[in-house]
Amino acid sequence: MARHEPNQGARRVSMSTIVFSIRCLIAAVLFSSVVAAAEAKPLPPYKDTLFGYPEILREEDGGDFRVVGYQELRDINGRDQIPERRVKRAYVSLGVKSSQANETLDLGGRSIDVTRVGRDRGAAFTVIFIHGRGGDRRLGANDFSFGGNFNRLKNLTVGNGGTYYAPSVRSFDAAGVADIAALIRFAAERSGNRPVVLSCASMGSFICWAISRDQQATAMLSGMMVMGGVADPAFQESAAYKSRLPMFFSHGSNDSVYPAEVQIALYRSLKDKGYPTRFVLFETGSHGTPVRMTDWRDALNWILER
C-alpha cells in the first residue's frame, strides 16, 4: 500500500513551525533582555566633560548628598557667549531639532500646548519638565539658554529612544495639576507604560507636590525631580511617599526665593527613613542655578536604576 506523502509533508511543516516558533521565542527573549538592560540605564555619556559637575566639594550618605562647586565666572561667563542668554556653540548639537515639534494635545477635553522632542510613540522613557512662574513651553525647549542644559537633555533623550515634553503650564492651581496629570497618563500610554520622570523647577514644584498626592498619576511615574523648588512639609502623607517614588532634589545654597535649608531638611527626614532620595547642593548657587547646572544624565540614570 502506498504511503500517504501528504502526512510526511504535514509532519515536516509541523516540525518547521515548531523550530520557527522556538527561534522566535529565543529572539524575543534576547530582545527583551536587551531592552531591559537599556531601560535599566539608558543614558551613556554625552558631552559629560562639558555638563558633568565641575567639582564635588563634599559627599555624604554614600554619594546621595553632594555639594557641588559653583562659580559664576566659570559656569556663566566662561560657558556663555552672551552671559545668561546664549551658550557657546560647543555646548549644543542642533541636529536634534529635526525630532522636535510644537503640538496642542487634546487630552480628555483638556487642551495642552507642548514641545515634544523625540518619538511620538514607544519611547524607552519619557521626561516631562515643568517651568516656573512666567514661563511656557519655550523655556524648556530653548537650546541656548541655561548653559545649553536643555539641549543636552534633548540629545540624551532622543539619542536613547526616549521622548521629552516641555508643556506650557497655564496655572499652578488644581487646573494646572489636572493638565499635567493628563499629560503623564498620555505619556505612559504612548510609551507602553515605560518609565516617566516628572521634573519641576521653581514655582513649578507646586505641580510636582500636587501630583504626588494623585495616586493614579503617581503610579505612572518612575521618579520626580525638584529643582530650586519649594519644600513640601506634608510630603510624607502623599501617595508618592507611600509608593516610595524616587525623589531627586537640586538647589542653590544662596537661593533667596526658596531657602535651601528647608529643602535639605526634607531630604534629611526622608533619608533618615531609608527613602530613595538624592540631593545636589550648588555651593553659592542662586535660584536659577539648578536648571543650568543639574546633570541630567546623572539624575535620570539614578532614577531609572531604582
C-alpha positions in Angstrom: 0.0 0.0 0.0 1.3 3.3 -1.0 2.3 5.7 1.8 0.4 8.9 2.2 3.0 11.5 1.3 0.9 14.4 2.5 1.3 13.1 6.1 5.0 13.4 5.8 4.7 16.9 4.4 2.4 17.7 7.3 5.0 16.4 9.7 7.7 18.4 8.0 5.5 21.6 8.1 4.7 20.9 11.8 8.4 20.5 12.6 9.3 23.6 10.7 6.7 25.5 12.6 8.0 24.3 15.9 11.6 25.2 15.0 10.5 28.6 13.8 8.5 29.2 16.9 11.4 28.3 19.1 13.7 30.6 17.2 11.1 33.4 17.5 10.9 32.8 21.3 14.7 32.9 21.7 14.8 36.1 19.7 12.1 37.6 21.8 13.8 36.7 25.0 17.1 38.1 23.7 15.4 41.3 22.6 13.6 41.7 25.9 16.9 41.3 27.7 18.5 44.0 25.6 15.5 46.3 26.1 15.5 45.6 29.9 19.3 46.3 30.1 18.8 49.5 28.1 15.9 50.7 30.2 17.9 50.0 33.4 20.5 52.6 32.5 19.7 54.0 29.0 21.9 57.1 29.1 25.5 56.7 28.2 27.9 59.7 28.4 27.1 62.7 26.2 29.3 65.8 26.5 30.0 64.9 30.1 33.2 66.9 30.1 31.1 70.0 29.5 28.0 69.2 31.5 29.2 67.0 34.3 29.6 68.5 37.8 32.7 70.7 37.7 33.9 69.9 41.2 32.5 67.8 44.1 33.3 69.6 47.3 31.7 67.1 49.6 29.7 63.8 49.6 27.6 62.2 52.3 25.1 59.4 52.5 27.1 57.2 50.1 27.1 59.9 47.5 23.4 60.7 47.7 24.1 64.1 49.2 26.6 66.1 47.2 27.9 69.6 47.5 29.0 70.8 44.1 31.2 73.9 43.5 29.6 76.7 41.5 31.5 79.7 40.2 29.7 82.4 38.2 32.9 83.4 36.5 33.4 79.8 35.2 29.9 78.5 35.0 28.2 81.5 33.4 30.8 83.9 31.9 33.2 81.1 30.9 30.4 79.0 29.4 28.2 81.5 27.6 28.9 83.6 24.5 26.4 86.1 25.9 26.1 85.6 29.6 22.7 84.0 30.6 21.4 84.4 27.1 23.4 82.3 24.7 25.8 79.5 25.4 28.9 78.8 23.4 28.4 76.7 20.3 30.3 73.7 21.7 27.6 73.1 24.2 24.8 72.5 21.7 24.1 69.9 19.0 21.2 71.2 16.9 20.6 68.1 14.8 18.1 67.0 17.5 15.7 69.8 16.3 14.7 67.5 13.4 12.9 65.4 16.1 11.2 68.4 17.7 7.6 69.6 17.2 5.2 72.0 18.8 1.8 70.4 19.4 -1.5 71.1 21.0 -2.7 67.9 22.7 -6.4 67.3 23.4 -6.4 65.0 26.4 -9.9 64.2 27.6 -11.1 67.7 26.8 -8.0 69.4 28.2 -6.0 71.3 25.6 -2.3 71.4 26.4 0.4 73.1 24.4 3.7 71.2 24.4 7.0 71.0 22.7 7.7 67.3 22.0 11.2 66.2 21.3 11.6 62.5 20.3 9.4 59.8 19.1 5.6 60.1 19.2 5.1 56.5 20.4 7.0 53.7 22.0 9.5 55.8 24.0 12.0 53.9 26.0 11.4 56.6 28.7 9.8 60.0 29.0 10.9 63.2 30.7 8.4 66.0 31.4 9.7 69.4 32.5 7.5 71.9 34.3 8.7 75.5 34.1 8.2 78.2 36.8 6.2 81.3 37.0 6.2 83.5 33.9 7.5 80.7 31.7 5.9 78.5 29.0 7.0 75.6 26.8 9.6 77.7 25.1 11.7 77.8 28.3 12.3 74.0 28.4 12.9 73.9 24.6 15.5 76.7 24.4 18.7 75.2 23.1 21.0 78.2 24.1 19.7 79.4 27.4 20.6 77.9 30.8 24.1 77.0 29.6 22.7 74.6 26.9 21.4 72.2 29.5 18.0 71.7 27.8 19.8 70.9 24.5 21.8 68.3 26.3 18.6 66.8 27.8 17.1 66.7 24.3 20.1 64.9 22.9 20.3 62.4 25.8 16.6 61.6 25.4 16.4 61.3 21.6 19.7 59.5 21.3 18.4 56.8 23.6 15.0 56.3 22.2 13.1 58.5 24.6 10.7 61.4 24.5 10.9 64.8 26.1 7.8 67.0 26.8 8.0 70.7 27.7 4.4 71.8 28.3 3.0 75.3 28.8 1.5 75.3 32.3 -1.4 77.6 32.3 -1.8 77.8 36.1 -0.2 76.4 39.2 -3.6 75.5 40.8 -5.8 72.5 40.5 -6.5 73.1 36.8 -2.8 73.1 36.0 -2.3 69.9 38.1 -5.1 68.2 36.2 -3.4 69.2 32.9 -0.1 67.6 33.9 -1.8 64.5 35.3 -3.4 64.1 31.9 -0.1 64.5 30.2 1.5 61.9 32.5 -1.2 59.4 31.6 -0.8 60.2 27.9 3.0 59.8 28.0 2.6 56.5 29.9 0.1 55.1 27.4 2.0 56.2 24.4 5.2 54.6 25.6 3.6 51.3 26.6 3.9 52.1 30.3 7.7 52.6 30.2 9.3 55.0 32.7 8.1 58.5 33.0 10.0 61.1 35.0 8.4 64.4 36.1 10.8 67.3 36.7 9.7 70.6 38.2 11.6 73.9 38.6 11.0 76.8 40.9 7.2 77.5 41.3 6.6 74.5 39.0 7.4 72.5 42.1 3.9 73.2 43.3 2.8 71.0 40.4 5.1 68.2 41.5 3.9 68.2 45.1 0.3 68.2 44.0 0.9 65.3 41.6 2.5 63.4 44.5 -1.0 63.3 46.1 -2.6 61.9 42.9 -2.5 58.1 43.3 -3.2 57.3 39.7 -0.6 59.8 38.3 2.0 58.7 40.8 1.5 55.1 39.8 2.6 56.0 36.3 5.8 57.8 37.4 9.3 56.3 37.9 10.7 59.3 39.7 10.3 63.0 40.4 12.9 65.9 40.3 12.5 69.2 42.1 15.0 71.8 41.0 15.2 75.0 43.1 11.7 74.4 44.3 9.7 74.8 47.5 9.7 72.1 50.1 6.5 70.2 50.9 6.3 69.6 54.7 3.4 67.2 54.2 5.0 65.0 51.6 5.2 62.0 53.9 1.4 61.9 53.8 1.3 61.6 50.0 0.7 58.7 47.6 4.2 59.2 46.2 5.7 58.7 49.6 3.7 55.6 50.3 4.8 54.1 47.0 8.5 55.2 47.6 8.7 57.1 44.4 12.4 58.2 44.0 12.9 61.9 44.7 15.8 63.9 43.3 16.5 67.4 44.6 18.9 70.1 43.4 19.2 73.6 44.9 21.4 76.6 45.1 22.8 77.3 48.6 22.1 81.0 48.2 18.6 80.7 46.8 16.7 83.8 48.1 13.3 82.6 46.9 13.1 79.1 48.4 15.8 78.6 51.1 18.0 75.6 50.6 17.9 74.7 54.3 14.2 73.9 54.2 14.6 71.6 51.2 17.7 69.9 52.8 15.6 69.3 56.0 13.0 67.5 53.9 15.8 65.4 52.3 17.2 64.5 55.7 13.8 63.5 57.0 13.4 61.2 54.0 16.9 59.8 54.1 16.6 59.0 57.8 13.7 56.7 57.0 15.6 54.9 54.2 13.6 56.6 51.5 15.1 56.6 48.0 16.3 60.2 47.6 19.2 62.2 46.4 20.3 65.9 46.8 22.7 68.1 44.9 23.5 71.4 46.5 25.3 74.0 44.4 27.6 76.0 46.7 27.0 79.7 46.3 24.4 79.0 43.6 21.2 81.1 43.3 17.6 80.4 42.5 18.2 79.6 38.8 21.4 77.6 39.2 19.8 74.1 39.4 18.2 74.5 35.9 21.6 75.5 34.5 23.8 73.1 36.4 21.9 69.9 37.2 23.5 66.9 35.4 20.5 65.4 33.6 22.3 62.2 32.8 23.4 61.6 36.4 19.9 62.4 37.8 18.0 60.3 35.2 20.3 57.3 35.5 19.9 57.4 39.3 16.1 57.4 38.9 15.9 54.8 36.2 18.2 52.4 38.1 15.8 52.3 41.1 
